[in-house]
Each structure stands twice: as structure tokens, then as C-alpha cells.
């Protein structure tokens, strides 16, 4: 019996689902052409929420005919200006109209976008997207619509099926306390909090079990996500569920924003108690009847909690690596008592002897330790999936306003208070050229540099190095996304999503970039804006507020006039070049191929540049030497705290 019908532009897509005993009726995506028809099945319920602050249950009971032609509910969240409009600097008149209804008990649904000719036996790779946004956002957002991405995969001969998912956010998805744990145990549930993470896992279970009738391969699923969604994927990678029963084959981590530390239940409960006091709902039962819109408004950005159940043993060693590779090698040598490693340990302890030890045998032994360190030292799950990981060049643009409010003495005082060490804080201040006398018009740029490195760039590199080490030096691919946003002119946070999904309305000038756009003789008219050698994060463009405060991204002339070099051109050629590159690399990875050489870094931008580059290029794109000198001595958790404190802005007087 054929499980999938209708492939024409005029026909209503239908999936006769064998396992679920229902017929899903979808829609033909408007982007479809005669040569590339795309089908969508929207709002499919994958799990049920029986009560607030309880784990969801997999949903498998459907009526004979299931309408999948419209988006389902999304999790309650603060009502504010369109998140994507804020992010990409778009005016509301160019954003597609979308009115998504909110309901905390019916928000667990997913959307499937697939080639029209996909059949149960097609076994197409599945790309499973987890959206970010903290307490805001939705897998049903127009930004993540899968039409363009799936159609492109068909056109390049690498067809995929895209799944986007809605899950519980804020307190609905991540509240935790000892009282909640007792309540959950009484209901027969193990663990507490992480409801949103468990929702995502339930969606994965649903896709794994039932995507085959849509033409997908349940044994070829790639997770990918951005920001808090990318951080969630890291949590799944190192979860006990993934250790016991992997449901995906690989992952793509885009601009992961990890918290400075994942709290335990007691720490999370302290914050939870403050919120319940403000709501005058001291008991769990009273809190369950508080209107959802009130919970959504007051909830801080909360995420994962270490409840002793969700995460696998030793998970912190991957997500919060505090020790350098040399220290780990030294500890390994002492632990195993191998003579050859003891010699290496002595070498690591003595810088003088290390300088004079260059024998080939020593080099080979060091290589062997690097390869085996991950398999023995951390007792990590042997199946850890391959991953692609990277960040955007100007992630900190999100915090331009609070960064502009700092005074130079205020920054100095705050950093010294956080570091609790005059020598370490002084090194940090010197590294980012901040002092009590830094001119006010220069300070925001330096503060944003530090925020960028502390919250995204350096943590991304730490996680990439840690994940590569525990995989024996293989299975991790690094990229940097420095391509400018057409509207903002800088590679800001989540700009890679603009190119990947190809859904943001663009107003770009005609193509001006010639095929040899990166030749030495490139004229200024084709390449508007030189990079500054002391700012390897590629901060381009002008981002000046109405009061004339320069946030540090522009290169304006001394008199304040725009000299014509302030905003780089993103024309049709450069946009298409980067879009095609990121899509093709993601498709290749989803199909099980290496996206690029493991010993290289892949660059996307600036100004349309794409391709593999040596790690020496990476060192020039990011402040690697500064990280070693100023950030490593502090440790990743303290560095991330620095980033969070600065991005919050100065305290109100």
C-alpha cells in the first residue's frame, strides 16, 4: 500500500500513515515549482502535557484523518516586538504576517517539510532544528520555514527532510526546585526540571519512530540549532538518554550560548522561590493555577538544571573544560604510571627540559596520549556523535545598548570585583585595551569585544577543543561565520540563519562583485570597507543610535559624516555565494559526508569569501592569543560571568 500520495502542484498532499493509523493532510508549499514541489505537514502533535511542571508523554493516538495544514500552538512567551525584526534590523512592513496562538498544554507540535516525491522507501536524511531565543521564539516562525532549504536540497541533488519543533520555554519548560522534585516523584516521574529538553527528546522519539512514512530515514537524523537551541543540543549530546539510546547521528552547533554554569536543583530552587514569592503562590498547587501569561512575563531566562538524572556521568568535563590539554596530559601520565608517559609528565613540569626535548619518539608518545585521552580519562560514552561547531563574528551586537552605558571606571571596578585578583583583572583589562581613562567614544567597542569573546567566541573554541579531544582528535569540524548581514552590515548573532534558511526579505543592490572578487587588485567600489588588523572578529558597518553614540562597529570619518565605507555591500552575488556554501556544507554533513577537511577551518565571509582555510587563518580571525593570555587563567565559568555582567550593563543608580 502506498503511504504517500499527491506530488503535483494542485493536489493536496496526503500521507497514509501505517503505524499511526491516520491520514495526514498537508499543503503544497508556495515556493514549489513544476520541477521541485515541496510539501509541508504542520502542527503535528508529538506529545501531551498533562499538567504544568510535569514531563510530557509521547502522543500516538490520532483521528482517522489529521489536518496538518496549519501551524499549531506555541508556548506562552512575552508579547513584544517581533524577535526576528529586532535581530535582523528589519522593518515590520517587510516581515511576513504571522499570528501564532499560545497555549502551554497544546504547544508540543512539530512541522515537517519534505520533497513531494519522498516515499516511505526514500530514506532521506532528516534535519531536526531546535530554535533558540531563550524565553521567546518558535519552531513555527517564518524565519525557520523549511520551504527554501528543502527545495534547494532537491535542486543540488542532496534532498533532505526538515523538522522544526515547538517545546516549552521559560518556567513552563525549565522550572526546578526541591519542592517540584518531590511533586514529580509523587507523580511517578524521575528527575525534575528540563521539561523543555525532555520535550525535545520526545519530539526526537516521535520522528525516530514515525518519520519513515514521510520519506525520512530514522537512522539518519542530524540535530542543528542556534544560540540557546544549540546549547540544548550540547545538553542532549551529554545526556544519559543519549548514552543509553542515541536517536540522532550527528549535530551542528551554531553560536551556542551556554550559561556560566548549569545549576543544581537547590540553586535553581532559590531563584524559583523568589518568583513564587512575587506571585504570592507559595505552593506548587497554587502556582499551577497562576495564569500562563503572568508566568511568561516574569520568567527570567532559565534553561537546563543538573537534576542528577538528565545528564550522563562526567558531563561537566565536556561542557565546562577548566584544564588545558597539557595539564590533562600530565594527570594522565601520573594516573597510568607508564614510564614513557612519566617522562612526558616530567617534561611538562619542567619548561627548561621541555625546550630541549624534540625527539621523534617523544612526539609519537604525545600523539598517542592525545588520541587515547578522551577514551579513558573522562569515561565518556563511546558513541559521541560527530559535530560541526562555530560562531558568528559579532555576536555581541545584541548588547550594544548596555555596553554603551558603561563608564571606563565602572568597567574596571566590575572586572576587578569579578576576578578577585589584581593580576588577572589587570591582564584582562590590558588585553582588551580598557582602563579607567579609555575615551568614552572608544569604550563600547572594547567592551563589546570582551563580551563577544566571553559569551561566544572563546567558549565555542573551548567546547570544540574538548569535544575533539574526547573523540580522539576526530569527528569535530570548526567554522567561523564572518559574513555581514545585509541590513545591519555586521556578522551579528544568528546572521548565519538568514543565509541558511534563506527566508528573510532582502533588499540588495545589483551584483557588483566580479568572479575574482578576492584578487589583490580589488577596487574599493567592489569591496567597501577594510578590516582592522586589531579586530579579528570582523566588526564592520555603522551602528549609531539617534544620539550619535557610536557603538564601535563603524569606521566613520572624524567629522562624524558617513564616508561611504561604513556599511559593506551585500549584493546578490555575495549573498548567493555564502548562502549556497552554508547550505551545501550542511547538506553534505546531513548525508553523512565530511563537510570539509577536519584539520581546516571553514570560513563564511566576509564579503562573500567562502572555503577551507588553515588554522593559522582562524588564529587571525579570532583573538586566540588574547584568549590564552587573559581568559584561560580565569577559567571558562568566570569568563562567562564576566560576559554576562558586562552585557547586563551598569547597575542603576
N, C-alpha and C positions, 0 to 999 in steps of 0.2 A: 504493500500500500504506500503511495507517495505521501510524504508528510508535509511537503511544502508545495503550494500552488501559486500560480499567477506571477508572471515575470514581465508582463507588458506595462506600458506607461499608464494605460487606462484601467487596468484590472486592480481590484482590491487584494492586497497581499493577505494570504491565509497560511497559517501553519497548523496542520492537523497533528497535534502533539500526542504521540503514542503513550508515553509514560504518564503524563498528567491528565489524559483523557479529556482534553479540551481542545477547542479550535481558537487559536489566537488570530484576531483580525487586526491588521496593521494599516499602514498607509504608504503610499509611494512618496518618497522624498522629493520636494520641489526641484532639487538640483538635478534630478535624473534626466538623462538623455537616452536616445534610442540605443546607443552603444554602451551605456553604463547606467543601468537602472539600479537605484538604491531603495531598499525597503527599511522601514522602521516599525518597531513594536514598542510602544511607550507605556509607562506607568504600570508595569507588571509587578504585582505584589510578590515579594520573595520571603517575607517574614511577618509575623504578627507581634504587636506589643500588647501584652495582656494587662500591664499596669505600669505606671510611672516608676522609674528606678528598678526595673526588672529586666532580665535578659529576654531577648526576643526568641521566638520559636519559628523554625522553618515552616513556610507555607507551601502546601502541596495540593490543597483542595480548591478546585476551580469549577465554575459552572460549565455546562456543555459548550457554550460559546463565550469567550473572554474578549471584551473590547479592549484593544491595545492601540487605539488610535489617538490618544491624548495623554498628556503628562499627568502624573498623579500628584498627590500632596507632597509638600516638602516640610522639613522640620521647622517649628516656630523659631523665629530669629528677629533681631531688632529691625524695625522698619526705618530705613534710612535711604539716602541717595544710592542709586544703583552702584553696587560694588565694582562692577567692571568699568563703569563710567569713571569712577574715581581712579581706578588703577591705570587705565589707558589714556586718561585725559580726553575722553570723548564727550561731545555734547549729546544731550538726551534725544535730540531730533534725529540722530543717525543710528540710535540703538533700536533694535527690533522690539516691538511691543510684546511684553510677556507678563501675564498676570498669573503667578503660581500661588495656589491656595495653600494654607498652612494647617497642619493637623499632626499633633505629636503621636497619635496612635495609628495613623494611616500613612505615615511618611516613608515606610520601608518599601520602596519600589525601585525598579531599575528600568533602563531603556536599552534596547538592542537595535543597532544599526548594522545592516548586512547587505552584501550584494544580492540582487534579486535572484540570481541563478544559483545561490547557495542551497544545497540539498543536504539531507541527513548524512549522506556519504561523502560530502565535500571535505570535511575535516579541516576547515580553515582555522588558522591561528586566531586566538581571541585576545584582544587588548582590553584590559579591565582598568578603567580610570577611576581614581579616588580624588575628588576635588578637595581643594584647600579652602582657606578663608576664615579659619578659626571658628567663631560662632556664627559666621554668615556663609552663604553660598549654597549651591545645589548642583547635583549632577544633571539636573534638567535645564540648567542655564543655557541660553542661546550660545554662549561662548564655547561650550563643550559639545554642541550639536555635532554628531558624527558624520553628517552627510558628505561634506567636502573631503574629510580624511578617508572615509571608506571608498568614495568614488576614485580618489587619487590612487589608492592601493590597487584598485581594479585596473586602472589605466596603465600602471607601471608593471603589471603582471605579478604583484605581490599582494593578493587580496587578503583582507583581514575582516574580522567581525569586531565591532566596538561595543563595549558595555559601559554605561555610566550609571552611577548608583547614588541613591539618596540614603542617608543614615542620620541618626540622632546627633544633635550638636549641643554645645554648651552644657548646662546642668542636666538636660534630658539625656545626654549621651555620656557624660563623664563625671557626674557627681559621685563622691565616695566619702564614707566615714565609717567609724566602728559601728554606729547605730544602724547604718544601712547594711553593713555586712551581716549583722545579726538578723536583720529583717530578711535579707536574701537567703541566708542559711535556713531560716524558718520556712521559707517557701521552697526549699529543696534545691537551691542553686549554689554552685560553688564559685567563690570569688565575689568581688564587689567592684562597682565602677566599670570603666572600659566598655560601657554599653554600646557606644558608637563603634568602637573597634570590633566588638563581637557582632554588631550588625553587619559590618563589612565582611567579616568572616562568614556570616550566614549567607550573604549575597554570593560570596565565592562558592559556598557549598551548593547553592541553587544553580549557579552557572555550571559548575563542575558536573552536576547531576543531570541537567536538562538542556544544555546549550546545543547538544548534538542534533536535535531536531530542527534547529535553526541553521544548521550547516557548520557549526563550530566543532573544534577538537578539544574535548575536555582535558586532554593530556598535553595541551599546548597553550597555556594561559600566561600572558605577560601582564604583571601589575605595573601601572605607571601613575604618577601623581605629582603634584606640586605643592610646595610650602608645607602647611600642616598635613595635607594629604600625603606628601612624600614622607614626612616624619611618621605618619601612621604605617606606611609600608615598611619602614625600618622596624617598627614595633612588631609587625607581622613576621618579618624575617626572623626575628629572635624570640618568637613566641613558642610556648610549649606545644600549642596545636600544630604549628608548622613543623616542629621537630618530630611529632608523632605521626602527622598525616599531612604532608605537603599537598596543597591544592593548586599551586602555580609553579611555573618552570623558571621564571626569570623576573627581574624587576628593573624599573627605570626610576631613579630618584632625581627629581628636578627641584633645585632650590629648597632643600629640606630645612625647615625651621624647627630645630629641636629645642625644647625647653632647657633651661640651665641645669635642671635636674628633674627626674621623674619622681614625684613624692611617694612616700609610703601612705598607707591608709590613715594613720594618725595625723600626719602632716596635712593631707588633703582634707581630713575631717575638721581641722582647726579653721580652715577657710570656709568650709561648708557650714560650720556652726555660726560664723559671723553673718552669713547670708540668711540663714534660717531665723536668726535673731532680728534682722532687719525686716523680715517678712512677718514677724510675730507668729511663727509656726514652729514651735519647739519640738514637735514630734513628727515622725515620718508620715503618720496618717494625716496630720494636719497639712503637711507640706504637699501631700498628693492631691489635695483639693484646691491648692492655690492656682488661680487662672494661669494658663500657659503663657499668655503674653507678658505677665508680670515676671515670670521666671526668665523668659527670653531677654527682657530688657536689663535686668540687674546682673545677669550672669557674667562673671569675668571670663577671659579666655582660659578655659580649663581643658585638659586633654588626658593623656594616659596616667594611670596610677599603678604603682607596684603593689599589687594585692597578694603577692605570694603564689598566685595561680596562673595568671596570664602569661608571664614571661618565662622563658627557659632558663635553666641554671647558667649563671655566668654572663647574663645578657649585658650587664653594665660594662664589661670589659670591651664589648664591641662598640656600644653607643657613646661611652664616655671614656675613651682611652686616655689615661693620665700619663702613661710612661712611654718614653721614646723606645725605638727599636733596639738601640744599643743597651739600654737598661734591661729590656726583656731578654736579650741575648745573654747578658751577664747572669740574670736569675736562672735562665735555662741551664747554663753551664754548671752553676752551683748545685742545682737540683739533681742533675743526672750524673754528676761526678765522672764524666767521661774525660780521660786525660787530654784529648785533643781540644775539648771544649774548655777544660780548665786553663789551658794555655791561652785560649781566646779570652777567657774571663780576666786573666792577669793582664792581657793586652788592653782590655777595655778599662781596667782600673788605672793603668799607668799610661798617661798620654805620651810620655817620653819613649817608652818601649813600643808604643803603637806606631809612632812615626817611623820606626826602623824595622818594622815587620811587614815585608811585602812579598813573602814567598808565595808561590802558586798553591802549595798545599794549604796554607792558611786561608787563602782566598776561597779555595774549594770548600773548606770546612765551614767558613762563614756562609757560603751559599747554601750548604745543606741545612744549616741551622735555620736560616730564613724559611726554607721550604717546609721544614717539619714543625716549626714553632707553633703555627696555628693548629695543627692536628693534635698536639699533645698538651700544650700549656693551658689552654682555656677549656678543654674538653667540649669543644663546640660540636653542634650537630653535623654529621658528615655530609649532609645533603645541601648545605647552604647554597642557595641559588645564585647564578651569575647575575651581575647587575651593572647597569650604566649609571653614572652619577656625575652631577655637575651643578654649576651655579651661574647666575647672570652677573654681569659686570657691575651694575649699580643698584643692587638690591635695596640699599639704604635710602633710596629716593622716597620710600614710604614715610620716612621720618624727617623729611626736610623741615617741616614747621617746628617741631620740638627741638631739632638741632639748632635752628636759628635763634632760639630763645636763650640758649646758654651764654653766660659770660665767661671769659677766659679764666678768671679766678675761681668761678664756680665749678668749672670742669676740673681744674687742678685739685680743688678741695675734695670733690666727689671721688676722683680716681684714687687719691691717697687714702681716703676712708675705706674704699672697697678693697684695695690691695693690702692694706695694713702692713706695708713695707715701703720705706722711703726709697730704697734702691730699686725695687721692682716698679714702683709707680713712676719714678724718675726715668727709668729706661723706657717705659710705655709712653710717657709724655714726649721724650726726645724722639722716639721712633715715628710719632705722628705729628711732630713739629708743633706741639702745643705747649704754651707756657702762660703764665699769668699776664704776659704782655703781648700775646698774639692779637693782632689787629682785629676788630670786630667783623670787618668785611671778609677776612680770611678764615676766621674760626669755624664757621659752619661746614666748610669743605673738609677741614681736617677732622672735625667731629664725625661727619658722615663717612669718611674713610675708615675711622676706627669702628663705627657701628657696623659698617659693611663687613669688615674682616671678623669682628667679634661674633656677629649673629649668623653669618652665612659662609663667607669665603673660607676662613680657617677651619671652622667646624666641618665643612664639607670635605676639606682635604684630610682632616683627622679621621673622619669616618671612612673615607675612601682608602686611606692607608691601612686602617685597622681591618677593614673588610678584605682587603687584598692579602694582608698578612695571614689571616686565619684561613684563607683559601689556598695557602701555599704559594702565594705570589701570582696566582692566575684567577681569571674569572671576573675581573673588575675593569671597566673601561671608563676613562675620565674625559670630560669635555668642559669647555668654557663657552658661554653664550654671551658674546660682546656686541651682537648686532643691535643697532639702535631701533627704538620704537618710532614708527612713522609720525606719531602725534607728539611725543614728548622729546624725541631726539636723543635719548639715552637708553642704554640696555637695562631698563628698570626691572624690578621684581615682576615675574610672570610674563615678561615680554616673549619668552620662548613659546608660551601657549598661543599667542597671537599668530605666530608663524606655523605652529604645528597644526592647530585646528582650522586655521585659515577662514575664520568666521567674522572677524572684526571688519566693519566697513572701512575702507581705505580711500583716502583722497591723496593720491600721489601724482607727482609731475610725470611727464613722459620720460621714458628711459633715456638717460644721458650717459650711462656707463658703457664704455666700449668693451669688447671681449678681452682686451689686455689691460683691464682696469687696474691691475696691481703692478704694472710696469713702472720702472724708476722714473719715466718721463711723464707720469700722470699730472695733468694740469689741475690747478686749484678749482676750476669750474666743474671738474668731474669728481673731485674729492674734497668736499667742503669741510675742512677742519682738521688740523694736525693733532695728533695725540701728544700729550705731555709726557716726557720720559719719566717724570717722578710720580705719575699717577697711572700705574699699570692696570687699574680697574676700568679704564676707558670711560671716564666721566666726560660726556660730550654735551653740547647743547646749552641752552639757556633756560633756567627755571627761576625766574624772578617774579616775586609777588607784586601786588599792586602798589606797595610802598617802596618799591625799588630795592628790596633786600635780595642780594644775590646769594642763592643757596650753595654756590660753589660749583655748579655744573657748566657754567658758560665761560666763554672767552670774549667778553665784551671789551670794547675799546676803552681807554682811560676816561673818556668823557661820558661814558655810560651809553653811548649810541651803539646800536647793533651794527657791527662792521661787516655783516654779510657772511661771516664764518661761524656764527654762533650755533646754528642748527644744521646738522648734516642732512644731506638729501637722501631719502629712502625712495628711490624711484622704482618703477615696475621691474626693472632688470635685477636690482639688488634684492628687492623683496622676494621675487620669484626664485632667485638663486638660493637664498637662505631657506625659504620655505621648502623647496624641493630637497635640499640637503638634509634638513632635520627630519622630514617625513621619510625619506628613503632610508636613513640610518635606523630610525625606529622600526620601520617595516622589516628591514634585514634582521634586526635583533629578534623581533617577534617571530620570524620564520626560522629562528634557531641558528642564524649565521653570526659570526663575529662582526660587529658594526664597523670596527676599524682595528688596526694593529694595537695589541694590548700595551706595548711599550711606547705608544704615541698618545698625544692628547688631540682631540678633535676640536677645531675652532669653528664657531659660527659667528662671523663678523669680526671686526667692524666693517662697515661699508661694503657688505656683500662677500667678504672673504670667507671661504669655507675650505675644509680639508684637514688631513692629518698633519701634525706638526711635532717636532721633538719636544721633550720635556724641558729643554732649555727655553723654548718659546713660552711654555707655561710659566716658568720662573719669571719671565719678563711681563707676562700678563697679570700676574698676581704678586703681592708683596711677600714673597716666600722668605726672603732674608729677614725682613722685619718680623715675620711670624716666629722664626727661630730665635731671634734675639730678644723680642719683647713679649710675645704671647706664650710660648712654650714654658718659660719659667713660672707663669701664673697658673697653668693648667686650664683645661677646656671649660670646666664649670665656672671658675672665677672669671674667665674671659667672657663667657656668655652673659654672666651677671653684669659685667661692665657694659656690654652692648645693650642690654635691656634697660639699665639705669639711664644711660645716655639717651636712648630713644624715647624714654618717658618724658624727657625734658626736665628743667629745673623745678624744684618744689615751689608751690605757690606761696608767696609771702603773705 
